[in-house]
Amino acid sequence: MVSDGTGITAETFAHSILAQFEMRFRQIRVPFVDSVDKAYETAQRINEMYRTENVRPIIFSTLVDARANEILRNCQGVILDMFQTFIEPLEQELNLKSMHAIGRVHQNADSEAYKNRIEAVNFSLAHDDGQSNKNLQSADVILVGVSRSGKTPTTLYLAMQYGVKAANYPLIPDDFEREKLPSTLDQYKDKIFGLSIDPQRLSEIRNERRPGSKYASLENCRYEVNEAEAMMRREGIKWLSSTHKSIEEIATTILQEIKLERDVY
């Protein structure tokens, strides 16, 4: 994956394409190829791989500079150029030349959107696992669920990818005995979304952290999951099981359910 920036776009594109093939790939990311000299170095590296392994490397490129692209196209690799594939047809359709500027996606470190994303990450860290009740009115979504059901990684992903201010609260035995949500969440019920998980999988996850404990026992995990799901049904809270879903799928479902329209970063 060769890029004049961080390489994240090229890597995401590569993963999506390569996932269609049932074989293993050795993946190498080459970021910040933002000069002709670096393009030559990258081409030489690719050629050396071809000579030593006798297999043509597959190159996913998001280079914008025409000279750098030309250098890469002359190396001993199979070039899949995202910008050549998509920008040239768009230029023809729009009757408008693209800017061909390096780092357009990631150069907005001083933009309002970028600042909002950093603020969202800080908010999610401050409100992780019920650490703080302050400013919950500012939350876009509040995730609830038993411990280790995927709340923290989901809130951080929402913050980093979408600039969503996401808090999360664990549902604990005290809540189940009272048969009520934590009192601090009563007035924010319209912002709450629940996560559940298969008890067997939950037991496996907890045993990695606290092996042999009551906390990780299958019996306790079944109890907590059953009580949490019953509570969410009583309270009319929308929820999903995280057992067989990726963080990306969970986050996308949450955005749909709470009807938040946010750009991905």
Order of alpha helices (4+ residues) and beta strands (2+ residues): alpha-alpha-beta-alpha-beta-alpha-alpha-beta-alpha-beta-alpha-beta-alpha-alpha-beta-alpha
